[in-house]
Amino acid sequence: EAEISLRLPNTVKTAGTVIDAEYVENIWDHAAGTVLIREAGGVVTDMHGKPLDFGHGAKLVKNKGVVASYTPELHAEVIKAVQQHTSFASPA
């Protein structure tokens, strides 16, 4: 039993600059779990709080990382913490 699940991208440090890793999640790793969690009242988004977008082929190219939480309230806290403690810029 878990209340949260995090799958966050790694960062790469080059010449003193932290950049996003190039890895993009596969839809088959998250589609079924996303349905189950949402049906149970949980929330699944990317690390910026955006819903996962399964409409762009085999990869979640419009999302960065995956955050799943047991309740909407917990999810808001987790997203806030992730944004405070990662070096990834929020999308425009």
N, C-alpha and C positions, 0 to 999 in steps of 0.2 A: 504494500500500500504506500502510495506517495501522494503528497499534496501539490508538488510542483515537478516539472521536468524541464530541464534546460538543455538546449543543443545550440551552442554559440560558436561562431566562427573563430578560428585562431587569428592572431595578429602576427604580422611579420615586421621586424624592425630592420630597416635598411638605412644606412648612413645617418642614424639618429632619428629617423622618421618612422613612425608606426603607420603601416598601411593595412588595408583589409586583405585577408586571405582570399584567394580566388575560388575556394570551394563553394558550390551551390548545392543545396539539398535536393534530393530526388523526391518526386511526388509520391512514389510508392512507399517510401519510408514513413510518410505522415498522413496520407489520405484517410485510411481506415481509422487510425487512432484519433484523428481530428473529429470525425463523425461521432465516435463513441464518447469522447470527452464532452463535446457540445451537447449531445443527447442527455448526458448525466448532469448537466448544469455547469460544466466547467468552461474554460475559455482557452483558446489556442490562437496565438498571433506570432508574428515575428518579433525580434528583439526591440523593435521600435513601436510595437503595439498595433501594427497593421495586420488585418486578417490575411491568412495565407491565401495566395492567389494561384489556384491550380490550373488556370486557363492558358498557360504559355508553354505547352509541351511537357516533356519529361522532367523538367527542373523547375524549382521555385525561384525563377530568375528575378522576380519582382520583390523577393523577400530576403532578409538577412537573418539567419538563425531561426530557431523555433522555441517558443516559450509556451508551456501548457500549465494551467493552474486549476485547482479544485474549485475555486469560487472567483467571481468577478472582483471582489474586494482584495483577495490575495493576489490576483493577477496584476491589479494596479500597483500594488506594493512591489511586486517582483520586477515589473517593467521599470519602475522608478529606480530601483536599486541597480538593475542592469545598466541603465543609461548613466547613472552616476559613476559606475565602476568599470566602464569599458571606454576604449578610445575610439570607437566607431562613431562617425558623425551621423546624425539623424538625416534621413532622406529629405530632399527639397520638396 
